[in-house]
Amino acid sequence: MMLKTHDCGKLTKRDVGKTVVLNGWVQRWRDLGGVLFIDLRDRSGIIQLVFSPEFSREAHEIADRARIEYVLAVRGQVVERDPETYNPNLPTGEIEVRVTEVEIVNAAKTPPFAIEDGIDVDEAVRLKYRFLDLRRPEMQRTLMLRAKAMRAVREYLDSHGFIEIETPILTRSTPEGARDYLVPSRVHPGEFFALPQSPQLFKQLLMIAGLERYYQIARCFRDEDLRADRQPEFTQIDIETSFLSRDQLLDLMEGMIVHLFKETIGVELKRPFRRLTWDEAIHKYGSDKPDLRFGLEIVDVTDIVKDSDVKVFSSVAASGGVVKALNAKGCANWSRKELDDLQPFAVRYGGKGMAWITVKDGEWRGPIVKFFKPEEIAALTERLGVEEGDLICFSADKLKVAANVMGQLRLKVARDLGLIDENRFEIAWVVDFPLLAWNEEEKRWEAENHPFTRPRDEDVPLFDTDPGAMKAQAYDLVLNGYEVGGGSMRIYRRDMQEKMFRTLGFTPEEARAKFGFFLDALEYGTPPHGGIAFGLDRLVMLLAGRDNLRETIAFPKTASASDPMTDAPAPVTERQLEELHIRLSAKAQAELARRRAAGGAAAEGQEAAAGGTSAEGRESSADNTSA
């Protein structure tokens, strides 16, 4: 085989006259009056090849057998195209290669979809044939952007004294957080490893070990229900530091994100990044990851309507809830159906309903207007900036519910009104999160982040009096409505860590059984430390302007945590189960039998439809998870 001397997409007019060897795939094939034109594609781009009996009859005959996605090796001379045949849509559109020698390196079946950008193909098909999907230029550009992002992160952290260290993939299962993926031990019957949800304890142990600045581009695993921006296995930029204050750490991380954006997509982010407290984010935007590319702030009107004749408002206020309002400017012209749809919209996000008022012809209109006193209308007008043509929406409930409902409404209105600039990046830190949350079902406190997060120094006395009022030294980095990073300053004294475990309902014996090694380590001169982890997949998604994590990962899973290409997960042999000391439950055995039966019937149907040809494998349409 002739080995390439040049990349297809990197040839320019400066190469005119050169003899080059190119390797790649056939993108297009055309026969125009006995002259063959083939667009050859490699990772760098496309170049037009010309085959003519005038300069090589043999090459012309061989090329005549080539088809889409055949792999070719060619030798020829770079020439300039006639000006009237320039292709302005290609970087190489002013040149072509006159081929004198060609080799068909490998043939190809007709692909199930076009190998080009912007295809409209069911995602299940794309994932089943991911090796073909990844040939498409937009997919390759995204993966190259991902590699560039990792390189930029390493450059920045290396230059600031960080050490890249790998932590174990096989570790022990610990409570809190999502479910672990468990790995049975063959040599320790009945015992299991867990795949790490994050390197949390190991990176803290590295600080105890005196490494001071650690990072890792780490693979992590969580057995949880998936969404468009979640995967069972994911990659995070994991960072931990010693002897830095929270503000020093955040400043250092701002520098990394600024460097990342500049080096990957050429965008200059302004510093310092905006900071919001968790309370401010929830009350103003209804979310702890607010999209700040537009205004539409949510307003608390509880004090105005707490004695209102609108019974829902007054009763919620009396029970400690809140009444939130949003002024959707210019939306008074929504149809009655759109207004009626606000009820199921609120229910979808946990609310019981939504009240509304329109302002038309100088009048307040709507089912609840008659219950407002004149002074309440005046106060609402002033606080909400009510004008002609406005739509005012209300949600009355517990803070968490009312904020979520109004936060989702805020996003809906912004999309409907075209207020979101898709080419803009708005980034901010959200700080001072609640440390604990009360689990009403289990009647115990839970860590909002994880049990190693340090409370604010001034809140430590509240451990014994009012745990729910404690704020954490935790912080998230939010970009365009996505959380792209999160971390905290850590507990570094054993007595405080034990107090945290007690508050979470751990007995001393449970804490010792689960975290004894870590508690012991805290007694050997642990430095003050803190860290953060950034979601690489999500960062790349935003850098690339995509809205689906699967588009930024080479081989992602579907929403059911399966891989249509490799058919994973899959059954294993009885011998493997015996070696691992595992016996399947009756439920699991029945499910496997059902799937085998369904798979066999599907295969027979495919074979019949194909006139007796063998089926290519199982594919579940239920796994279509396009965002």
C-alpha positions as CSV (number, residue, x, y, z in Angstrom):
1,M,0.0,0.0,0.0
2,M,1.2,3.5,-0.8
3,L,1.5,5.5,2.5
4,K,0.3,9.1,2.7
5,T,2.6,12.0,2.3
6,H,0.0,14.7,2.8
7,D,-3.5,15.2,4.4
8,C,-6.4,15.7,2.0
9,G,-7.8,18.8,3.7
10,K,-4.4,20.5,4.2
11,L,-3.5,20.8,0.6
12,T,-3.4,24.4,-0.7
13,K,-2.5,26.3,-3.9
14,R,1.1,26.4,-2.5
15,D,1.2,22.6,-3.3
16,V,0.4,23.0,-7.0
17,G,2.9,21.0,-9.0
18,K,3.7,18.6,-6.2
19,T,3.3,14.8,-6.5
20,V,1.5,13.6,-3.4
21,V,0.2,10.3,-1.9
22,L,-3.1,10.4,-0.2
23,N,-5.1,7.9,1.8
24,G,-8.7,8.1,2.7
25,W,-12.4,7.2,2.1
26,V,-14.5,7.9,-1.0
27,Q,-17.0,10.6,-0.1
28,R,-18.5,11.0,-3.6
29,W,-18.1,9.4,-6.9
30,R,-19.1,10.9,-10.3
31,D,-18.6,10.0,-13.9
32,L,-18.8,13.0,-16.3
33,G,-18.3,12.0,-19.8
34,G,-15.6,9.3,-19.2
35,V,-13.7,11.4,-16.6
36,L,-14.1,10.2,-13.0
37,F,-14.3,12.6,-10.1
38,I,-13.9,11.3,-6.6
39,D,-14.0,13.3,-3.4
40,L,-11.5,11.7,-1.1
41,R,-12.0,12.3,2.7
42,D,-9.7,11.8,5.6
43,R,-9.7,13.4,9.1
44,S,-8.4,16.7,7.8
45,G,-11.0,17.3,5.1
46,I,-11.8,16.6,1.5
47,I,-9.9,16.9,-1.8
48,Q,-11.2,16.3,-5.3
49,L,-9.4,13.6,-7.3
50,V,-9.6,13.4,-11.1
51,F,-9.1,10.1,-13.1
52,S,-8.8,10.3,-16.8
53,P,-7.5,7.8,-19.5
54,E,-5.5,10.8,-20.8
55,F,-3.0,10.6,-17.9
56,S,-3.6,7.0,-16.6
57,R,-5.9,4.5,-18.2
58,E,-5.1,1.9,-15.5
59,A,-5.9,4.3,-12.6
60,H,-9.1,5.2,-14.4
61,E,-10.2,1.5,-14.7
62,I,-9.4,0.8,-11.0
63,A,-11.2,4.0,-9.8
64,D,-14.2,2.9,-11.9
65,R,-14.7,0.0,-9.4
66,A,-14.6,2.2,-6.3
67,R,-17.8,3.2,-4.5
68,I,-18.8,5.2,-1.5
69,E,-16.7,4.6,1.7
70,Y,-14.1,2.5,-0.2
71,V,-10.6,3.0,1.2
72,L,-8.2,4.3,-1.5
73,A,-4.5,5.1,-1.7
74,V,-3.6,7.4,-4.6
75,R,-0.6,9.1,-6.1
76,G,-1.0,12.1,-8.3
77,Q,-0.1,15.7,-9.0
78,V,-1.8,18.8,-7.4
79,V,-3.1,21.2,-10.0
80,E,-5.2,24.3,-9.9
81,R,-8.8,24.0,-11.0
82,D,-10.2,26.2,-13.8
83,P,-11.6,29.3,-12.0
84,E,-15.1,28.6,-13.2
85,T,-15.0,25.2,-11.4
86,Y,-13.8,26.5,-8.0
87,N,-15.8,25.1,-5.1
88,P,-16.1,27.9,-2.5
89,N,-17.6,25.4,0.0
90,L,-14.4,23.5,0.4
91,P,-11.1,24.8,1.8
92,T,-9.4,22.8,-1.0
93,G,-11.9,24.1,-3.6
94,E,-9.4,25.8,-5.8
95,I,-7.2,22.7,-6.4
96,E,-7.6,19.0,-7.4
97,V,-5.3,16.0,-7.7
98,R,-4.8,14.3,-11.1
99,V,-4.3,10.7,-10.2
100,T,-1.8,8.5,-12.0
101,E,-1.8,5.6,-9.6
102,V,-4.6,4.2,-7.3
103,E,-5.0,1.2,-5.1
104,I,-8.3,0.0,-3.6
105,V,-7.1,-0.8,-0.1
106,N,-10.5,-2.1,1.1
107,A,-14.1,-2.3,-0.1
108,A,-17.1,-1.2,1.9
109,K,-20.8,-2.1,2.2
110,T,-23.2,0.7,1.6
111,P,-23.5,2.6,4.9
112,P,-26.9,2.8,6.6
113,F,-26.7,6.6,6.5
114,A,-24.8,9.3,4.7
115,I,-21.3,10.1,6.1
116,E,-21.8,13.8,6.2
117,D,-22.9,16.6,8.6
118,G,-26.5,17.4,9.4
119,I,-28.0,14.0,8.8
120,D,-31.5,13.3,10.0
121,V,-31.2,9.7,11.3
122,D,-32.7,8.0,14.3
123,E,-30.1,8.1,17.1
124,A,-30.5,4.4,17.8
125,V,-29.2,3.7,14.3
126,R,-26.3,6.2,14.8
127,L,-25.3,4.6,18.1
128,K,-25.5,1.0,16.6
129,Y,-23.2,2.1,13.8
130,R,-21.1,4.5,16.0
131,F,-17.9,3.6,14.1
132,L,-19.5,5.1,11.0
133,D,-21.2,8.0,12.8
134,L,-17.7,9.0,14.1
135,R,-16.5,9.3,10.5
136,R,-18.7,12.3,10.0
137,P,-16.7,15.6,10.1
138,E,-18.9,17.3,12.8
139,M,-18.3,14.3,15.1
140,Q,-14.6,14.3,14.5
141,R,-14.4,18.0,15.1
142,T,-16.1,17.6,18.4
143,L,-13.7,14.8,19.5
144,M,-10.8,16.9,18.4
145,L,-12.2,19.8,20.4
146,R,-12.4,17.5,23.4
147,A,-8.8,16.5,23.0
148,K,-7.8,20.2,22.7
149,A,-9.8,21.0,25.9
150,M,-7.9,18.3,27.9
151,R,-4.6,19.5,26.5
152,A,-5.5,23.1,27.6
153,V,-6.5,22.0,31.1
154,R,-3.2,20.1,31.5
155,E,-1.2,23.0,30.3
156,Y,-2.7,25.4,32.8
157,L,-2.6,23.1,35.8
158,D,0.9,21.9,35.0
159,S,2.1,25.5,34.8
160,H,0.5,26.2,38.3
161,G,2.2,23.5,40.2
162,F,-0.3,20.7,40.0
163,I,0.6,17.1,39.8
164,E,-1.4,14.6,37.7
165,I,-2.0,11.5,39.8
166,E,-4.2,8.4,39.0
167,T,-6.4,7.1,41.7
168,P,-8.0,3.6,41.9
169,I,-10.8,2.4,39.8
170,L,-11.6,-0.6,42.0
171,T,-12.4,0.7,45.5
172,R,-14.9,0.1,48.2
173,S,-18.6,1.0,48.2
174,T,-19.5,4.0,50.5
175,P,-22.9,5.4,51.4
176,E,-24.4,8.7,50.2
177,G,-24.7,9.9,46.6
178,A,-25.9,7.8,43.7
179,R,-25.9,4.0,43.5
180,D,-22.5,2.4,42.9
181,Y,-21.6,0.0,40.1
182,L,-20.4,-3.1,42.0
183,V,-17.7,-5.5,40.9
184,P,-17.8,-8.9,42.5
185,S,-14.4,-10.3,43.8
186,R,-13.5,-13.8,42.7
187,V,-10.8,-14.2,45.3
188,H,-12.9,-12.8,48.2
189,P,-16.2,-14.6,47.9
190,G,-19.2,-12.5,48.8
191,E,-17.3,-9.2,48.7
192,F,-17.4,-6.5,46.1
193,F,-15.4,-3.6,44.8
194,A,-17.2,-0.5,43.6
195,L,-16.4,1.7,40.6
196,P,-15.7,5.3,41.9
197,Q,-18.4,7.9,41.7
198,S,-15.6,10.3,42.1
199,P,-12.0,10.1,43.5
200,Q,-13.2,12.1,46.5
201,L,-11.6,10.3,49.4
202,F,-8.4,9.5,47.5
203,K,-7.8,13.1,46.5
204,Q,-8.3,14.2,50.1
205,L,-5.8,11.5,51.2
206,L,-3.3,12.9,48.6
207,M,-3.6,16.2,50.5
208,I,-3.0,14.5,53.8
209,A,0.0,12.9,52.0
210,G,1.4,16.4,51.4
211,L,1.1,16.6,47.6
212,E,-0.7,20.0,48.0
213,R,-1.9,20.3,44.4
214,Y,-3.4,17.3,42.6
215,Y,-5.4,16.9,39.4
216,Q,-6.7,14.0,37.3
217,I,-8.8,13.7,34.2
218,A,-10.8,10.9,35.9
219,R,-13.3,8.3,34.7
220,C,-16.2,8.1,37.1
221,F,-19.3,5.9,37.3
222,R,-22.8,6.3,38.7
223,D,-25.7,3.9,38.5
224,E,-28.5,6.4,38.2
225,D,-31.3,7.3,35.9
226,L,-30.1,9.1,32.9
227,R,-30.9,12.3,31.1
228,A,-29.6,14.1,28.0
229,D,-26.8,15.5,30.1
230,R,-26.0,12.4,32.2
231,Q,-24.1,9.2,31.4
232,P,-23.4,6.1,33.6
233,E,-19.7,6.6,33.0
234,F,-18.3,10.1,32.6
235,T,-15.1,12.1,32.7
236,Q,-14.4,14.9,35.2
237,I,-11.5,17.2,35.7
238,D,-10.8,16.4,39.3
239,I,-8.8,18.9,41.4
240,E,-7.7,19.3,45.0
241,T,-5.5,21.9,46.7
242,S,-4.0,22.5,50.2
243,F,-3.4,25.8,52.1
244,L,-5.7,27.9,49.9
245,S,-8.7,29.9,50.9
246,R,-11.9,29.5,49.1
247,D,-11.5,32.7,47.2
248,Q,-7.9,31.8,46.2
249,L,-9.1,28.5,44.9
250,L,-11.9,30.0,42.9
251,D,-9.6,32.7,41.5
252,L,-7.2,29.9,40.3
253,M,-10.1,28.0,38.7
254,E,-11.3,31.1,36.9
255,G,-7.9,31.3,35.3
256,M,-8.2,27.7,34.1
257,I,-11.6,28.2,32.6
258,V,-10.5,31.4,30.9
259,H,-7.5,29.6,29.5
260,L,-9.7,26.7,28.3
261,F,-12.1,28.9,26.4
262,K,-9.4,31.0,24.8
263,E,-7.3,28.0,23.7
264,T,-10.3,25.9,22.4
265,I,-12.8,28.3,20.7
266,G,-11.0,31.6,21.0
267,V,-13.5,33.2,23.4
268,E,-12.3,35.7,26.0
269,L,-14.3,35.4,29.2
270,K,-14.3,38.4,31.5
271,R,-12.9,38.1,35.0
272,P,-13.8,38.1,37.8
273,F,-16.7,35.8,37.3
274,R,-20.0,36.9,38.9
275,R,-20.9,35.4,42.3
276,L,-24.4,34.6,43.5
277,T,-25.3,33.1,46.8
278,W,-27.5,30.0,46.7
279,D,-30.3,32.0,48.3
280,E,-30.1,34.7,45.6
281,A,-30.0,32.1,42.8
282,I,-33.1,30.3,44.1
283,H,-35.1,33.4,44.9
284,K,-34.3,35.4,41.8
285,Y,-34.0,32.6,39.2
286,G,-35.7,29.6,40.7
287,S,-32.6,27.4,40.2
288,D,-29.1,26.8,41.6
289,K,-27.8,26.7,38.1
290,P,-29.5,29.8,36.5
291,D,-29.2,30.8,32.9
292,L,-28.0,34.4,33.2
293,R,-28.1,35.2,29.4
294,F,-31.4,37.1,30.0
295,G,-33.2,38.9,32.9
296,L,-36.8,37.9,33.8
297,E,-36.1,37.7,37.5
298,I,-38.6,36.0,39.8
299,V,-40.0,38.2,42.5
300,D,-41.1,37.3,46.0
301,V,-44.5,38.8,46.8
302,T,-45.4,36.8,49.9
303,D,-45.4,39.9,52.1
304,I,-47.9,41.7,49.8
305,V,-50.4,38.8,49.5
306,K,-50.1,37.1,52.9
307,D,-53.4,38.6,54.0
308,S,-55.0,38.4,50.6
309,D,-58.5,37.2,49.9
310,V,-56.8,34.8,47.4
311,K,-57.0,31.9,49.9
312,V,-54.3,29.8,48.3
313,F,-51.8,32.7,48.8
314,S,-52.8,33.5,52.4
315,S,-52.8,29.9,53.5
316,V,-49.4,29.1,51.9
317,A,-47.9,32.2,53.5
318,A,-49.4,31.3,56.9
319,S,-47.9,27.8,56.7
320,G,-44.4,29.2,56.0
321,G,-44.5,28.9,52.3
322,V,-43.8,31.6,49.7
323,V,-45.7,33.2,46.8
324,K,-43.5,33.9,43.8
325,A,-44.4,36.0,40.8
326,L,-42.9,36.4,37.3
327,N,-43.8,39.3,34.9
328,A,-43.7,37.9,31.4
329,K,-43.4,41.2,29.5
330,G,-45.6,41.5,26.5
331,C,-47.3,38.1,26.9
332,A,-50.8,39.3,27.7
333,N,-51.7,38.2,24.2
334,W,-51.3,34.5,25.0
335,S,-54.3,32.5,23.9
336,R,-56.7,31.1,26.4
337,K,-55.3,27.6,25.6
338,E,-51.8,28.8,26.4
339,L,-53.0,30.3,29.7
340,D,-54.9,27.1,30.6
341,D,-51.8,25.1,29.8
342,L,-50.0,26.8,32.7
343,Q,-51.8,24.5,35.1
344,P,-50.4,21.2,33.8
345,F,-47.1,23.0,33.3
346,A,-46.9,23.8,37.0
347,V,-48.0,20.2,37.9
348,R,-45.2,18.8,35.7
349,Y,-42.6,20.6,37.9
350,G,-44.1,19.7,41.2
351,G,-46.6,22.5,41.8
352,K,-50.3,22.3,42.4
353,G,-51.2,24.9,39.9
354,M,-50.5,28.5,38.7
355,A,-52.5,31.7,38.9
356,W,-52.2,34.4,36.2
357,I,-53.3,37.9,35.4
358,T,-53.1,39.8,32.1
359,V,-53.0,43.5,31.7
360,K,-55.0,44.7,28.7
361,D,-56.4,48.1,27.9
362,G,-55.3,49.3,31.3
363,E,-57.2,46.6,33.2
364,W,-56.1,43.6,35.3
365,R,-57.9,40.5,34.0
366,G,-58.0,36.9,35.2
367,P,-59.8,34.6,37.6
368,I,-58.1,35.9,40.8
369,V,-58.3,39.7,40.1
370,K,-61.6,40.1,41.9
371,F,-60.0,38.9,45.2
372,F,-57.2,41.5,45.2
373,K,-57.6,44.7,47.3
374,P,-56.7,48.0,45.5
375,E,-53.7,48.5,47.7
376,E,-52.4,45.0,46.8
377,I,-52.8,45.7,43.1
378,A,-50.8,48.9,43.6
379,A,-48.1,47.2,45.6
380,L,-47.8,44.4,43.0
381,T,-47.7,46.9,40.2
382,E,-44.8,48.7,41.7
383,R,-42.8,45.7,42.7
384,L,-43.3,43.8,39.5
385,G,-43.0,46.8,37.2
386,V,-46.4,46.0,35.7
387,E,-47.2,47.7,32.4
388,E,-49.7,47.4,29.6
389,G,-49.5,44.0,27.8
390,D,-47.9,42.1,30.7
391,L,-48.7,38.6,31.9
392,I,-48.2,38.1,35.6
393,C,-47.9,34.5,36.8
394,F,-47.9,33.3,40.5
395,S,-46.8,30.1,42.2
396,A,-47.6,29.5,45.9
397,D,-46.0,26.6,47.7
398,K,-42.9,25.6,49.7
399,L,-39.8,27.5,48.5
400,K,-38.3,24.6,46.7
401,V,-41.4,23.8,44.7
402,A,-42.4,27.4,43.9
403,A,-38.9,28.3,42.9
404,N,-38.7,25.2,40.6
405,V,-42.0,26.0,38.9
406,M,-41.2,29.7,38.3
407,G,-37.7,28.8,37.3
408,Q,-39.0,26.5,34.6
409,L,-41.6,29.1,33.5
410,R,-38.8,31.7,33.3
411,L,-36.9,29.5,30.8
412,K,-40.1,28.8,28.8
413,V,-40.9,32.5,28.5
414,A,-37.3,33.3,27.5
415,R,-37.4,30.7,24.8
416,D,-40.9,31.8,23.5
417,L,-39.8,35.4,23.4
418,G,-36.4,34.7,21.8
419,L,-34.5,36.2,24.7
420,I,-31.7,33.7,24.8
421,D,-28.5,34.6,22.8
422,E,-27.1,31.2,21.8
423,N,-23.8,32.7,20.9
424,R,-23.3,34.2,24.4
425,F,-21.5,32.7,27.4
426,E,-22.7,33.9,30.9
427,I,-20.7,32.3,33.7
428,A,-21.0,32.6,37.5
429,W,-20.2,31.0,40.8
430,V,-23.0,30.0,43.1
431,V,-21.8,29.8,46.7
432,D,-23.0,29.3,50.2
433,F,-25.2,26.2,49.6
434,P,-27.2,24.6,52.4
435,L,-25.0,22.0,54.1
436,L,-27.8,19.6,55.0
437,A,-31.3,18.7,53.9
438,W,-34.0,16.9,55.9
439,N,-35.2,13.6,54.6
440,E,-38.8,13.4,55.7
441,E,-39.2,9.8,54.7
442,E,-36.2,8.5,56.7
443,K,-36.5,11.2,59.4
444,R,-32.8,12.2,59.2
445,W,-30.4,14.8,57.8
446,E,-28.7,14.2,54.5
447,A,-25.6,15.9,53.1
448,E,-26.6,18.2,50.2
449,N,-23.2,17.6,48.6
450,H,-21.2,14.9,50.4
451,P,-20.4,14.4,54.1
452,F,-16.8,15.8,53.8
453,T,-17.9,19.3,53.0
454,R,-16.9,21.9,55.6
455,P,-19.5,24.3,57.0
456,R,-18.9,28.0,57.1
457,D,-16.8,28.7,60.2
458,E,-19.6,31.0,61.7
459,D,-22.1,28.2,61.3
460,V,-20.3,25.4,63.2
461,P,-22.2,26.0,66.5
462,L,-25.4,25.3,64.6
463,F,-24.5,21.6,64.5
464,D,-26.0,21.2,67.9
465,T,-28.9,23.7,67.7
466,D,-30.1,24.1,64.1
467,P,-28.4,21.9,61.5
468,G,-30.8,22.9,58.7
469,A,-29.6,26.5,58.9
470,M,-26.0,25.7,58.3
471,K,-24.4,26.9,55.1
472,A,-21.6,25.0,53.3
473,Q,-18.3,26.2,52.0
474,A,-19.5,24.8,48.7
475,Y,-19.5,26.3,45.3
476,D,-20.7,25.5,41.8
477,L,-19.6,27.0,38.5
478,V,-22.7,27.6,36.3
479,L,-22.6,28.3,32.6
480,N,-25.7,29.1,30.5
481,G,-28.0,27.2,32.8
482,Y,-25.7,24.2,33.3
483,E,-23.6,23.3,36.3
484,V,-20.2,22.6,34.8
485,G,-18.2,22.3,38.0
486,G,-18.8,21.9,41.7
487,G,-16.7,21.5,44.8
488,S,-16.1,22.6,48.4
489,M,-13.6,23.2,51.2
490,R,-13.3,20.0,53.1
491,I,-13.5,19.0,56.8
492,Y,-9.9,18.4,57.9
493,R,-10.3,17.7,61.6
494,R,-11.4,14.3,62.9
495,D,-13.7,15.7,65.6
496,M,-15.7,17.7,63.1
497,Q,-15.9,14.8,60.6
498,E,-17.2,12.6,63.4
499,K,-19.7,15.3,64.3
500,M,-20.9,15.4,60.7
501,F,-21.3,11.6,60.6
502,R,-23.4,11.7,63.9
503,T,-25.6,14.5,62.5
504,L,-26.2,12.3,59.4
505,G,-27.3,9.5,61.7
506,F,-24.2,7.3,61.5
507,T,-23.4,5.3,64.7
508,P,-19.8,5.4,65.7
509,E,-19.6,1.7,64.6
510,E,-21.1,2.5,61.1
511,A,-18.7,5.4,60.7
512,R,-15.7,3.2,61.6
513,A,-16.9,0.4,59.3
514,K,-17.3,2.7,56.3
515,F,-14.7,5.4,56.8
516,G,-12.3,4.2,59.5
517,F,-9.2,4.4,57.3
518,F,-10.1,8.0,56.4
519,L,-10.9,9.0,60.0
520,D,-7.5,7.6,61.1
521,A,-5.8,9.6,58.4
522,L,-7.3,12.8,59.6
523,E,-5.3,12.4,62.9
524,Y,-1.9,12.7,61.1
525,G,-1.6,16.4,60.5
526,T,-4.2,17.0,57.8
527,P,-3.8,20.4,56.1
528,P,-6.8,22.7,55.3
529,H,-7.8,21.7,51.8
530,G,-10.5,22.0,49.2
531,G,-11.2,21.1,45.7
532,I,-13.5,21.0,42.7
533,A,-14.5,18.8,39.8
534,F,-15.5,20.0,36.4
535,G,-17.6,17.8,34.0
536,L,-15.5,17.5,30.9
537,D,-18.3,16.0,28.8
538,R,-20.6,18.9,29.7
539,L,-17.9,21.6,29.1
540,V,-17.2,20.2,25.7
541,M,-20.9,20.1,24.9
542,L,-21.2,23.8,25.6
543,L,-17.9,24.6,23.8
544,A,-19.1,22.8,20.8
545,G,-22.6,24.4,20.8
546,R,-24.3,21.0,21.2
547,D,-27.2,20.2,23.5
548,N,-26.6,16.5,24.1
549,L,-23.7,14.9,26.0
550,R,-23.7,11.8,23.7
551,E,-22.5,14.0,20.9
552,T,-19.3,14.7,22.8
553,I,-18.4,11.1,23.8
554,A,-16.9,8.7,21.4
555,F,-18.9,5.7,22.5
556,P,-21.8,6.8,24.8
557,K,-24.6,4.8,26.4
558,T,-28.3,5.2,25.8
559,A,-30.9,6.4,28.3
560,S,-31.2,2.8,29.4
561,A,-27.5,2.6,30.1
562,S,-26.9,0.2,27.2
563,D,-24.7,0.2,24.1
564,P,-26.5,-0.8,20.9
565,M,-23.2,-1.2,19.0
566,T,-21.6,-3.9,21.3
567,D,-24.9,-5.1,22.8
568,A,-23.7,-4.4,26.3
569,P,-24.6,-5.2,29.0
570,A,-24.9,-8.8,28.0
571,P,-25.4,-12.2,29.8
572,V,-22.3,-14.1,30.9
573,T,-21.7,-17.9,31.2
574,E,-22.7,-20.0,34.1
575,R,-19.0,-20.7,34.7
576,Q,-18.3,-17.0,35.0
577,L,-21.1,-16.6,37.6
578,E,-19.8,-19.6,39.5
579,E,-16.3,-18.2,39.6
580,L,-17.7,-15.0,41.0
581,H,-19.9,-16.8,43.5
582,I,-23.0,-15.2,42.0
583,R,-26.5,-16.8,41.5
584,L,-29.1,-15.0,39.5
585,S,-32.5,-14.4,41.1
586,A,-35.6,-15.9,39.7
587,K,-36.7,-12.5,38.4
588,A,-33.4,-12.0,36.6
589,Q,-33.6,-15.5,35.0
590,A,-37.2,-14.9,33.8
591,E,-36.1,-11.6,32.3
592,L,-33.2,-13.2,30.5
593,A,-35.5,-15.9,29.1
594,R,-38.0,-13.3,27.9
595,R,-35.3,-11.3,26.1
596,R,-33.9,-14.5,24.5
597,A,-37.4,-15.3,23.2
598,A,-38.0,-11.8,22.0
599,G,-34.6,-11.7,20.3
600,G,-35.1,-15.0,18.6
601,A,-38.5,-13.9,17.2
602,A,-37.1,-10.6,16.0
603,A,-34.2,-12.4,14.3
604,E,-36.5,-14.8,12.5
605,G,-38.6,-11.9,11.3
606,Q,-35.6,-10.0,10.0
607,E,-34.3,-13.1,8.2
608,A,-37.7,-13.7,6.5
609,A,-37.9,-10.0,5.5
610,A,-34.4,-10.2,4.0
611,G,-35.2,-13.3,2.0
612,G,-33.1,-15.7,4.2
613,T,-30.1,-13.5,4.9
614,S,-28.8,-13.5,8.5
615,A,-29.9,-10.7,10.8
616,E,-27.3,-8.2,11.9
617,G,-28.2,-8.2,15.6
618,R,-30.6,-6.9,18.2
619,E,-31.5,-3.2,18.3
620,S,-34.0,-1.7,20.7
621,S,-36.0,1.2,19.5
622,A,-36.8,1.9,23.1
623,D,-33.3,3.1,23.5
624,N,-33.8,6.2,21.3
625,T,-32.7,9.0,23.6
626,S,-32.3,12.0,21.4
627,A,-32.3,15.2,23.5
